[in-house]
């Protein structure tokens, strides 16, 4: 097991190194001069342009700039935003990540709570009306974009019923109830697509699992179907689900831009989008590497959890 952990850690470091290099390279290959984007239409002088180039090391060779930035990043220094003078990239991430992380965790939780019973029902009642009904509902949820679901939820729960706020965000530390009320709609909008993906995956895996010999043996012992589904079929059928949950959580950290804009939430995705439009190089690189780090760490943890969930993998 120790060898497996070391192998996963080595793969994690190699992946992060590749992500940092590709991010730095792609930002460097963006067309146009970053100085023009940073200064915009304001009046400029050669001295100002030279100072920006010096601060961002734009005149240095590519690999010199990359290794200098990588060395600083390894020490926790991701640089400062040139658009928001005096604001460090680390402080931007620290300020925004609680919002996006909460939305992502709530969305994944809502999706799993709905997807697991739907997927189990579809597998257990394969070919019957229960399976057809749940499959149709899942297909509808999968076909509708998140922002359309968000608009519909706002219309129902904010405009018509007045139960939940349509926009804005309250910090959990200030008002936990206000925070939950503000997070319910965007998290629910994000959860619908995830629920559809998870439930279809569970259904497909459980259909195959229910044909295994040990399931037939459990039934021959007189165990109830509910016990067999929960104890013998769900665990081995959850390996693919664990992988997709890890992947989708990482994707949600940087992919909630539209929902954040729709509900007026200042999350990490919005900060990344603003940095891209303003060519704030260090912010782009810092947020991208942070998201990639979380993404890779989660998936490495999921790989190690396989052995906990399925004893066959641990013994193998």
C-alpha positions in Angstrom: 0.0 0.0 0.0 2.9 2.3 0.7 4.3 1.8 -2.8 0.9 2.6 -4.2 0.7 5.8 -2.3 4.2 6.9 -3.4 3.3 6.1 -7.0 0.2 8.2 -6.8 2.1 11.1 -5.2 4.7 11.0 -7.9 2.0 11.0 -10.5 0.3 13.9 -8.7 3.5 16.0 -8.8 4.2 15.2 -12.4 0.6 16.2 -13.4 0.9 19.5 -11.5 4.2 20.3 -13.2 2.7 19.6 -16.6 -0.4 21.8 -15.7 1.8 24.7 -14.6 3.9 24.5 -17.7 0.9 24.3 -20.1 -0.9 27.1 -18.3 2.1 29.3 -18.4 2.7 28.5 -22.1 -0.9 29.1 -23.2 -1.0 32.4 -21.4 2.3 33.4 -23.1 0.9 32.4 -26.5 -2.3 34.6 -26.2 -2.3 37.1 -29.1 -1.6 40.7 -28.5 0.5 42.6 -26.0 -0.5 42.1 -22.3 0.6 45.7 -21.6 -2.1 47.0 -24.0 -4.8 45.0 -22.3 -3.7 46.1 -18.8 -3.5 49.8 -19.7 -6.6 49.8 -21.9 -7.5 53.2 -23.1 -5.8 55.2 -20.4 -3.0 57.6 -21.3 0.4 55.8 -21.2 4.0 56.7 -21.2 7.1 54.7 -22.1 8.0 54.7 -18.5 4.7 53.1 -17.4 5.0 50.5 -20.1 8.5 49.7 -19.1 7.6 49.3 -15.5 4.8 46.9 -16.3 7.2 44.8 -18.5 9.7 44.8 -15.7 7.2 43.8 -13.0 5.9 40.9 -15.1 9.3 40.0 -16.5 7.8 40.1 -20.0 11.2 40.8 -21.6 12.9 37.7 -20.1 13.1 34.4 -22.0 10.1 32.1 -21.6 11.8 29.4 -19.5 13.4 32.0 -17.3 10.0 33.5 -16.5 8.5 30.1 -16.0 11.0 28.8 -13.6 11.1 32.0 -11.6 7.3 31.9 -11.3 7.4 28.2 -10.5 9.9 28.7 -7.7 7.8 31.5 -6.2 4.7 29.4 -6.5 6.3 26.4 -4.7 6.9 28.7 -1.8 3.3 29.9 -1.7 3.9 33.2 -3.5 1.6 33.4 -6.6 2.3 37.0 -7.2 0.0 40.1 -7.2 -2.8 41.2 -9.4 -1.7 43.9 -11.7 -5.3 45.1 -12.3 -6.1 45.3 -8.6 -2.9 46.8 -7.4 -1.7 45.5 -4.0 -4.0 42.5 -4.1 -2.2 39.2 -4.0 -3.4 36.2 -6.0 -3.5 34.1 -2.8 -5.8 36.6 -1.1 -8.1 36.5 -4.2 -8.3 32.7 -4.0 -8.8 32.7 -0.2 -11.6 35.2 -0.5 -13.4 33.5 -3.4 -12.8 29.8 -2.8 -15.2 29.4 0.2 -18.1 30.6 -2.0 -17.3 28.3 -4.9 -16.4 25.3 -2.7 -19.7 25.6 -0.8 -21.7 25.7 -4.0 -19.8 22.8 -5.4 -20.2 20.7 -2.3 -23.9 21.4 -1.9 -24.4 20.7 -5.6 -22.6 17.3 -5.4 -24.5 16.5 -2.1 -27.9 17.3 -3.6 -27.0 15.3 -6.7 -26.0 12.2 -4.8 -29.0 12.3 -2.5 -31.3 12.3 -5.6 -29.1 10.1 -7.9 -28.5 7.1 -5.7 -32.2 6.1 -5.1 -33.1 7.0 -8.7 -30.2 4.9 -10.1 -30.9 2.0 -7.7 -34.6 2.0 -8.7 -33.8 2.1 -12.4 -31.5 -0.9 -12.0 -33.8 -2.9 -9.8 -36.9 -2.2 -11.9 -35.1 -2.5 -15.2 -37.5 -2.4 -18.1 -40.6 -1.6 -15.9 -42.5 1.7 -15.7 -40.4 2.9 -12.7 -37.3 2.6 -14.9 -38.9 4.3 -17.8 -40.2 7.2 -15.7 -36.9 7.8 -13.9 -34.9 7.5 -17.2 -37.2 10.1 -18.9 -36.8 12.5 -16.0 -33.0 12.1 -16.0 -32.9 12.7 -19.7 -34.8 15.9 -19.3 -32.5 17.1 -16.5 -29.5 16.2 -18.6 -30.8 18.1 -21.6 -31.5 21.5 -19.9 -28.6 23.8 -19.3 -27.8 24.8 -15.8 -28.6 28.5 -16.3 -32.0 27.7 -17.7 -32.8 25.6 -14.6 -31.5 28.6 -12.5 -33.8 31.0 -14.2 -36.7 28.7 -13.7 -35.9 28.2 -10.0 -35.6 32.0 -9.5 -39.0 32.5 -11.2 -40.7 29.9 -8.9 -39.0 30.4 -5.5 -38.0 34.1 -5.7 -40.5 35.8 -8.0 -43.7 33.8 -7.4 -43.3 32.4 -3.9 -40.8 34.9 -2.5 -39.1 32.2 -0.3 -35.5 32.6 -1.4 -33.4 35.5 -2.6 -32.7 35.7 -6.3 -29.2 37.2 -6.1 -26.5 38.0 -3.6 -24.4 36.1 -1.1 -24.1 36.2 2.6 -21.0 34.8 4.3 -21.7 31.8 6.5 -19.7 33.4 9.4 -22.1 36.4 9.4 -25.5 34.7 8.9 -25.6 30.9 8.5 -29.3 30.9 7.7 -29.0 33.7 5.2 -26.1 31.9 3.7 -28.0 28.7 3.2 -31.0 30.5 1.7 -28.8 32.3 -0.8 -26.9 29.1 -1.7 -30.0 26.8 -2.2 -31.0 28.0 -5.7 -27.6 28.2 -7.4 -26.5 24.9 -5.8 -29.8 23.2 -7.0 -29.3 24.6 -10.5 -25.8 23.1 -10.6 -27.0 19.8 -9.0 -29.5 18.9 -11.7 -27.0 18.0 -14.4 -24.8 16.2 -11.9 -27.8 14.2 -10.6 -28.6 13.0 -14.2 -25.0 11.9 -14.8 -24.6 10.2 -11.4 -28.0 8.3 -11.6 -27.3 7.0 -15.1 -23.9 5.8 -14.0 -25.3 4.0 -10.9 -28.0 2.4 -12.9 -25.6 1.0 -15.6 -23.1 -0.3 -13.0 -25.8 -1.8 -10.8 -27.4 -3.6 -13.7 -24.1 -5.3 -14.3 -23.5 -6.0 -10.6 -26.9 -7.6 -10.1 -25.9 -10.3 -12.6 -22.8 -11.3 -10.5 -22.7 -14.8 -8.9 -22.3 -13.4 -5.4 -25.6 -11.5 -5.8 -27.3 -14.8 -6.8 -25.7 -16.5 -3.8 -27.0 -13.7 -1.5 -30.5 -14.2 -2.9 -30.3 -17.9 -2.4 -29.6 -17.4 1.3 -32.9 -15.6 1.6 -31.6 -12.1 2.2 -34.0 -9.3 1.4 -33.7 -7.3 -1.8 -33.3 -4.1 0.1 -30.3 -5.6 2.1 -28.7 -7.0 -1.1 -29.1 -3.7 -2.9 -27.6 -1.6 -0.1 -24.9 -3.9 1.2 -23.8 -6.2 -1.7 -24.7 -4.3 -4.9 -24.2 -0.6 -4.2 -20.6 -0.7 -2.9 -19.0 -2.4 -5.9 -21.2 -0.3 -8.2 -19.9 3.0 -6.6 -16.3 2.9 -7.9 -17.1 4.6 -11.2 -19.4 7.0 -9.3 -16.5 8.0 -7.0 -14.3 8.8 -10.0 -16.9 10.9 -11.7 -17.8 12.7 -8.4 -14.1 13.6 -8.0 -13.8 14.8 -11.6 -17.0 16.8 -11.5 -16.2 18.5 -8.2 -12.9 19.7 -9.7 -14.7 20.9 -12.8 -17.3 22.7 -10.7 -14.6 24.7 -8.9 -13.7 26.5 -12.1 -16.9 25.9 -14.1 -19.6 27.8 -12.2 -19.0 31.1 -14.0 -22.5 31.3 -15.6 -24.4 30.4 -12.4 -22.3 32.8 -10.4 -23.1 35.6 -12.9 -26.8 34.7 -12.9 -27.1 34.8 -9.1 -24.7 37.7 -8.6 -22.2 35.6 -6.6 -18.5 36.5 -6.5 -16.9 33.1 -6.7 -13.7 31.7 -8.0 -15.0 31.2 -11.5 -16.0 34.8 -11.8 -12.6 35.9 -10.7 -10.9 33.7 -13.3 -13.2 35.0 -16.0 -12.5 38.6 -15.1 -8.7 37.9 -15.0 -8.9 36.4 -18.5 -10.8 39.3 -20.0 -8.4 41.8 -18.4 -5.3 39.7 -19.2 -4.3 39.7 -15.5 -1.6 37.1 -16.1 -0.6 36.2 -12.6 -4.2 35.8 -11.5 -4.9 33.5 -14.4 -1.9 31.3 -13.7 -2.5 31.3 -9.9 -6.2 30.3 -10.0 -5.7 27.8 -12.8 -2.9 26.0 -10.9 -5.0 26.1 -7.7 -8.0 24.5 -9.4 -5.7 21.9 -11.0 -4.1 21.1 -7.7 -7.4 20.5 -6.0 -8.6 18.5 -9.0 -5.5 16.2 -9.0 -5.5 15.8 -5.2 -9.2 14.8 -5.1 -8.7 12.3 -7.9 -5.6 10.8 -6.1 -7.6 10.5 -2.9 -10.4 8.8 -4.9 -7.9 6.3 -6.3 -6.8 5.4 -2.8 -10.4 5.1 -1.6 -11.0 2.3 -4.1 -9.2 -0.1 -1.8 -11.4 1.0 1.1 -14.7 0.5 -0.8 -13.9 -2.7 -2.6 -11.9 -5.3 -0.6 -11.1 -7.2 -3.9 -8.9 -4.2 -4.9 -7.2 -4.1 -1.5 -6.4 -7.8 -1.6 -5.2 -7.6 -5.2 
